[in-house]
Amino acid sequence: MNVPEYGGRRVHGVGHWFVLGTGAQHRTTSEVILMPTRSTHGPKYGKAASTRVEGALRRLKRGTLKSGNGAKVKSREQAIAIGLSEARSKGAKVPRKPEA
């Protein structure tokens, strides 16, 4: 692996790098441990999912949001779950439901 020089340069577009503590002893370039300073993962939820949830919450406030069996939804948590479910069915970027 090609070890970059110390100085906080960008490496392969992964974010900024820094050298983990050397303490009292000095380390050579081959002994340097590099860690990214910020997460390299993208967002969990896409913009479309956010829009669907906003719409479901708006319908909840208006009193027009219905559950699968036709009952009126009164819980904010249930409204969010319905919005995410709608987003999933439309193909938006939403993580899978946890397996029970």
Backbone bond lengths (Angstrom), bond angles and torsions (degrees), N, CA, C in turn:
res aa  C-N    CA-C-N  psi(-1)  N-CA   C-N-CA  omega(-1)  CA-C   N-CA-C  phi
1 M - - - 1.453 - - 1.514 108.69 -
2 N 1.322 116.13 137.45 1.446 121.68 179.61 1.527 109.29 -80.46
3 V 1.325 118.42 115.61 1.465 122.83 -177.68 1.518 108.72 -90.06
4 P 1.360 118.90 121.13 1.465 120.46 -179.50 1.525 111.45 -74.04
5 E 1.320 115.74 160.94 1.462 121.47 177.30 1.529 108.49 -68.34
6 Y 1.342 116.68 154.59 1.457 120.70 174.71 1.525 108.04 -70.20
7 G 1.309 118.54 138.68 1.455 121.11 179.08 1.511 112.24 153.99
8 G 1.319 118.73 1.95 1.457 121.77 175.16 1.518 114.61 73.42
9 R 1.342 117.29 29.63 1.466 119.34 177.45 1.515 110.18 -76.29
10 R 1.323 115.45 159.80 1.463 119.87 176.46 1.528 108.99 -77.56
11 V 1.331 116.48 138.67 1.457 121.20 -179.96 1.524 108.09 -124.05
12 H 1.311 117.55 117.63 1.462 123.58 177.68 1.527 112.45 53.77
13 G 1.319 119.03 28.75 1.458 123.00 176.73 1.513 113.75 64.15
14 V 1.322 118.40 26.08 1.461 121.48 -175.57 1.516 111.14 -95.46
15 G 1.301 120.11 -5.45 1.458 121.33 -177.56 1.511 109.39 119.76
16 H 1.291 117.11 -173.64 1.454 121.25 -178.60 1.522 109.68 -84.91
17 W 1.323 115.88 147.87 1.453 121.60 -178.70 1.519 109.33 -116.86
18 F 1.305 117.31 151.74 1.448 120.73 173.94 1.513 108.69 -139.88
19 V 1.322 116.50 163.54 1.456 121.49 -178.64 1.514 108.36 -93.60
20 L 1.332 116.58 126.58 1.460 119.90 177.15 1.524 109.57 -70.21
21 G 1.335 115.96 150.28 1.461 125.19 -171.02 1.512 117.57 -38.79
22 T 1.305 115.35 135.15 1.458 121.01 176.75 1.519 110.51 -100.30
23 G 1.344 117.97 -18.69 1.455 120.30 -179.38 1.516 110.97 65.00
24 A 1.341 118.07 -139.01 1.458 122.24 -177.07 1.529 111.40 -82.30
25 Q 1.342 116.91 -28.81 1.463 117.99 -176.67 1.534 110.84 -88.01
26 H 1.300 115.35 157.43 1.456 122.39 -179.93 1.534 108.96 -97.81
27 R 1.325 117.55 137.55 1.464 120.36 177.83 1.511 110.24 -110.14
28 T 1.314 116.60 144.74 1.455 120.07 175.34 1.523 108.50 -79.67
29 T 1.320 116.86 169.78 1.462 121.19 -176.86 1.523 111.60 -60.13
30 S 1.337 118.12 -32.85 1.453 120.29 -177.89 1.533 111.90 -73.93
31 E 1.347 117.65 -17.30 1.465 120.85 -179.31 1.526 112.83 -97.78
32 V 1.321 117.56 -0.40 1.462 121.48 -176.94 1.529 109.52 -70.40
33 I 1.331 116.59 133.95 1.467 121.77 177.57 1.516 107.63 -102.09
34 L 1.317 117.18 123.38 1.459 121.04 -177.59 1.523 110.77 -106.91
35 M 1.317 116.04 137.60 1.464 121.67 178.21 1.524 108.67 -134.62
36 P 1.322 118.92 141.99 1.465 120.12 176.16 1.533 109.43 -71.96
37 T 1.344 116.90 143.57 1.454 119.94 -178.65 1.520 112.77 -86.64
38 R 1.337 117.33 -14.79 1.455 118.21 177.21 1.524 110.11 -138.13
39 S 1.299 114.70 162.31 1.458 120.47 -175.45 1.524 110.73 -64.40
40 T 1.309 116.78 144.55 1.458 120.97 178.89 1.519 111.25 -102.69
41 H 1.327 117.17 4.48 1.463 120.22 -179.39 1.518 110.40 -88.19
42 G 1.324 115.77 150.42 1.455 120.34 176.45 1.519 110.41 -83.39
43 P 1.307 116.94 -179.22 1.464 119.72 179.75 1.529 111.70 -67.41
44 K 1.329 116.45 149.88 1.465 120.95 179.57 1.524 111.31 -72.17
45 Y 1.334 115.74 -40.79 1.461 121.07 -174.93 1.519 109.72 -111.77
46 G 1.332 116.18 141.91 1.455 121.03 178.29 1.517 111.63 -86.26
47 K 1.340 115.64 173.03 1.469 122.06 -179.95 1.522 110.78 -63.20
48 A 1.320 117.38 -37.57 1.467 120.93 -178.92 1.527 110.86 -63.60
49 A 1.336 116.77 -36.98 1.461 120.27 179.17 1.520 110.21 -65.12
50 S 1.329 115.93 -42.42 1.460 121.15 178.78 1.530 110.81 -60.89
51 T 1.318 116.32 -42.63 1.467 121.21 179.70 1.526 111.13 -64.11
52 R 1.337 117.22 -41.79 1.475 121.04 178.87 1.527 111.45 -63.08
53 V 1.333 116.86 -42.39 1.468 120.93 -179.76 1.525 109.65 -66.10
54 E 1.342 116.80 -41.67 1.470 120.05 177.52 1.525 110.37 -58.67
55 G 1.330 116.35 -42.63 1.465 120.50 179.35 1.520 111.95 -63.83
56 A 1.325 116.58 -40.52 1.466 120.47 179.68 1.532 110.38 -65.76
57 L 1.338 117.11 -40.86 1.460 120.06 178.39 1.523 111.29 -66.32
58 R 1.317 116.61 -36.81 1.471 120.66 177.02 1.527 110.46 -63.06
59 R 1.358 115.80 -43.72 1.476 119.47 178.17 1.525 111.44 -65.63
60 L 1.350 116.39 -33.65 1.468 120.17 176.48 1.526 109.99 -61.46
61 K 1.340 116.07 -46.41 1.460 120.44 -178.68 1.524 111.82 -64.90
62 R 1.342 116.52 -35.88 1.466 120.43 177.36 1.521 111.95 -74.27
63 G 1.341 116.39 -21.07 1.460 120.46 -179.10 1.511 113.76 88.61
64 T 1.346 116.61 16.95 1.468 119.65 -178.05 1.530 113.10 -105.63
65 L 1.323 118.21 0.92 1.465 120.83 -178.29 1.522 110.18 -80.82
66 K 1.324 115.87 127.12 1.466 121.52 -179.16 1.524 109.34 -117.51
67 S 1.321 116.04 148.24 1.466 120.43 176.13 1.522 108.83 -83.88
68 G 1.329 115.87 -177.37 1.468 120.69 -177.50 1.517 113.62 -59.53
69 N 1.342 117.49 -33.09 1.471 119.09 -178.61 1.526 112.54 -92.08
70 G 1.343 117.09 6.43 1.461 120.39 175.56 1.520 114.60 93.98
71 A 1.323 117.90 -2.59 1.464 120.36 179.95 1.525 110.17 -77.31
72 K 1.327 116.54 149.67 1.452 121.06 179.27 1.533 109.67 -70.98
73 V 1.327 115.91 134.24 1.471 121.33 -179.84 1.519 108.74 -85.53
74 K 1.348 116.44 131.72 1.465 121.21 179.73 1.525 111.98 -116.57
75 S 1.321 117.71 -15.76 1.458 122.71 -175.26 1.528 111.16 -95.01
76 R 1.334 115.86 133.22 1.467 121.51 177.00 1.528 110.95 -62.89
77 E 1.335 116.67 -41.15 1.469 120.69 179.39 1.522 111.50 -61.02
78 Q 1.336 116.11 -40.83 1.464 119.92 179.58 1.528 110.22 -67.34
79 A 1.332 116.79 -36.31 1.467 120.45 178.05 1.526 110.62 -63.49
80 I 1.332 117.06 -41.21 1.468 120.93 178.21 1.526 109.96 -64.16
81 A 1.343 116.28 -42.43 1.470 120.52 179.10 1.530 110.90 -62.39
82 I 1.317 117.12 -39.62 1.468 120.70 178.52 1.528 110.05 -65.55
83 G 1.344 117.09 -42.40 1.462 121.03 178.22 1.520 112.11 -61.42
84 L 1.332 117.38 -42.28 1.469 120.59 178.68 1.523 111.25 -67.43
85 S 1.327 115.59 -38.26 1.461 120.15 178.54 1.530 110.73 -63.52
86 E 1.342 116.80 -42.68 1.472 120.83 177.40 1.523 110.07 -62.05
87 A 1.340 116.34 -41.45 1.464 120.45 -179.78 1.528 110.79 -63.92
88 R 1.345 116.56 -41.04 1.474 121.00 178.20 1.525 110.15 -60.36
89 S 1.323 115.87 -45.16 1.470 119.13 -176.80 1.531 111.79 -67.47
90 K 1.339 117.30 -24.40 1.470 120.90 177.50 1.528 111.96 -88.51
91 G 1.353 116.85 -3.30 1.461 120.15 176.39 1.520 114.62 89.78
92 A 1.339 118.39 18.21 1.469 120.95 178.62 1.524 110.50 -74.26
93 K 1.333 115.47 165.17 1.466 120.58 -179.59 1.526 108.90 -79.06
94 V 1.331 116.01 99.15 1.464 123.45 -179.86 1.520 106.97 -139.27
95 P 1.356 118.69 134.76 1.461 119.61 177.57 1.535 111.11 -62.39
96 R 1.336 115.06 155.64 1.462 119.70 177.37 1.515 111.22 -62.09
97 K 1.333 116.23 154.41 1.460 120.69 174.73 1.512 109.22 -66.43
98 P 1.363 118.42 142.62 1.467 119.43 177.29 1.525 110.90 -65.81
99 E 1.320 116.11 138.96 1.460 120.63 179.30 1.524 109.42 -75.16
100 A 1.315 116.58 130.93 1.479 120.62 -178.51 1.504 111.93 -87.48
